[in-house]
Amino acid sequence: MPRPRMSRRVCRQPPAGFYKPQGVPLGSLRGLTLTLDGFEAIRLADAAGLDHETAAASMGISRPTFSRLLAEARGTVARALVNGWAIRIEGGNYEMAEAVDLSGRGRHRRRGGGPPWLE
């Protein structure tokens, strides 16, 4: 029997839970689901620019697990974009965590500070 999956820490909900191509009726769209932990992996690695080790620690998972999660999430987004499908962000094995300061201010600073789009 496989061991149960550990919950991944997610700092916040996405601003929107659904994305679709503009001008295409929802009834005629095929959709994919991006898990909330996959969304968090993309947010940390691509939007925040964190290295895999730091991002994995933020989510409370190992670096190899983070890399697999990120690759799966990127694949989901890529398939949806290339095929013109909708993306629903929901589910996954996660727990909400208190927000982590990634801006570079505070006790543990990142070199160069954080990107301007981080809140």
Contacts in CASP RR format, 6 or more apart in sequence:
PFRMAT RR
TARGET T0000
AUTHOR 0000-0000-0000
METHOD contacts of the structure
MODEL  1
MPRPRMSRRVCRQPPAGFYKPQGVPLGSLRGLTLTLDGFEAIRLADAAGL
DHETAAASMGISRPTFSRLLAEARGTVARALVNGWAIRIEGGNYEMAEAV
DLSGRGRHRRRGGGPPWLE
5 93 0 8 1.000
6 60 0 8 1.000
6 61 0 8 1.000
6 93 0 8 1.000
7 93 0 8 1.000
7 94 0 8 1.000
7 95 0 8 1.000
8 37 0 8 1.000
8 40 0 8 1.000
8 59 0 8 1.000
8 60 0 8 1.000
8 61 0 8 1.000
8 69 0 8 1.000
8 93 0 8 1.000
8 94 0 8 1.000
8 95 0 8 1.000
9 40 0 8 1.000
9 58 0 8 1.000
9 59 0 8 1.000
9 60 0 8 1.000
9 94 0 8 1.000
9 95 0 8 1.000
9 96 0 8 1.000
9 97 0 8 1.000
10 36 0 8 1.000
10 37 0 8 1.000
10 39 0 8 1.000
10 40 0 8 1.000
10 59 0 8 1.000
10 94 0 8 1.000
10 95 0 8 1.000
10 96 0 8 1.000
10 97 0 8 1.000
11 40 0 8 1.000
11 58 0 8 1.000
11 96 0 8 1.000
11 97 0 8 1.000
11 98 0 8 1.000
11 99 0 8 1.000
11 100 0 8 1.000
12 96 0 8 1.000
12 99 0 8 1.000
13 36 0 8 1.000
14 36 0 8 1.000
14 39 0 8 1.000
14 89 0 8 1.000
16 89 0 8 1.000
17 88 0 8 1.000
17 89 0 8 1.000
17 90 0 8 1.000
18 86 0 8 1.000
18 87 0 8 1.000
18 88 0 8 1.000
18 89 0 8 1.000
19 80 0 8 1.000
19 86 0 8 1.000
19 87 0 8 1.000
19 89 0 8 1.000
20 26 0 8 1.000
20 29 0 8 1.000
20 86 0 8 1.000
20 87 0 8 1.000
21 29 0 8 1.000
21 84 0 8 1.000
21 85 0 8 1.000
21 86 0 8 1.000
24 84 0 8 1.000
26 86 0 8 1.000
29 84 0 8 1.000
29 85 0 8 1.000
29 86 0 8 1.000
30 83 0 8 1.000
30 85 0 8 1.000
30 86 0 8 1.000
31 80 0 8 1.000
31 85 0 8 1.000
31 86 0 8 1.000
31 87 0 8 1.000
31 88 0 8 1.000
32 76 0 8 1.000
32 79 0 8 1.000
32 80 0 8 1.000
32 85 0 8 1.000
32 86 0 8 1.000
32 87 0 8 1.000
32 88 0 8 1.000
33 76 0 8 1.000
33 87 0 8 1.000
33 88 0 8 1.000
33 89 0 8 1.000
33 90 0 8 1.000
33 91 0 8 1.000
34 73 0 8 1.000
34 76 0 8 1.000
34 77 0 8 1.000
34 80 0 8 1.000
34 87 0 8 1.000
34 88 0 8 1.000
34 89 0 8 1.000
35 73 0 8 1.000
35 89 0 8 1.000
35 90 0 8 1.000
35 91 0 8 1.000
35 92 0 8 1.000
35 93 0 8 1.000
35 94 0 8 1.000
36 89 0 8 1.000
36 90 0 8 1.000
36 91 0 8 1.000
36 92 0 8 1.000
36 94 0 8 1.000
37 59 0 8 1.000
37 69 0 8 1.000
37 92 0 8 1.000
37 93 0 8 1.000
37 94 0 8 1.000
38 69 0 8 1.000
38 70 0 8 1.000
38 72 0 8 1.000
38 73 0 8 1.000
38 92 0 8 1.000
39 73 0 8 1.000
39 89 0 8 1.000
40 59 0 8 1.000
40 94 0 8 1.000
41 55 0 8 1.000
41 59 0 8 1.000
41 66 0 8 1.000
41 69 0 8 1.000
41 70 0 8 1.000
41 73 0 8 1.000
42 70 0 8 1.000
42 73 0 8 1.000
42 74 0 8 1.000
42 77 0 8 1.000
44 50 0 8 1.000
44 54 0 8 1.000
44 55 0 8 1.000
44 58 0 8 1.000
44 59 0 8 1.000
44 102 0 8 1.000
45 52 0 8 1.000
45 55 0 8 1.000
45 70 0 8 1.000
47 115 0 8 1.000
47 117 0 8 1.000
47 118 0 8 1.000
48 55 0 8 1.000
48 102 0 8 1.000
48 114 0 8 1.000
48 115 0 8 1.000
48 118 0 8 1.000
49 115 0 8 1.000
50 58 0 8 1.000
50 102 0 8 1.000
52 63 0 8 1.000
52 66 0 8 1.000
52 67 0 8 1.000
52 70 0 8 1.000
53 63 0 8 1.000
55 66 0 8 1.000
56 62 0 8 1.000
56 63 0 8 1.000
56 65 0 8 1.000
56 66 0 8 1.000
58 100 0 8 1.000
58 102 0 8 1.000
59 66 0 8 1.000
61 69 0 8 1.000
76 87 0 8 1.000
77 87 0 8 1.000
79 85 0 8 1.000
80 86 0 8 1.000
80 87 0 8 1.000
102 110 0 8 1.000
102 114 0 8 1.000
102 118 0 8 1.000
103 113 0 8 1.000
103 114 0 8 1.000
103 118 0 8 1.000
104 110 0 8 1.000
104 112 0 8 1.000
104 113 0 8 1.000
104 114 0 8 1.000
105 113 0 8 1.000
END
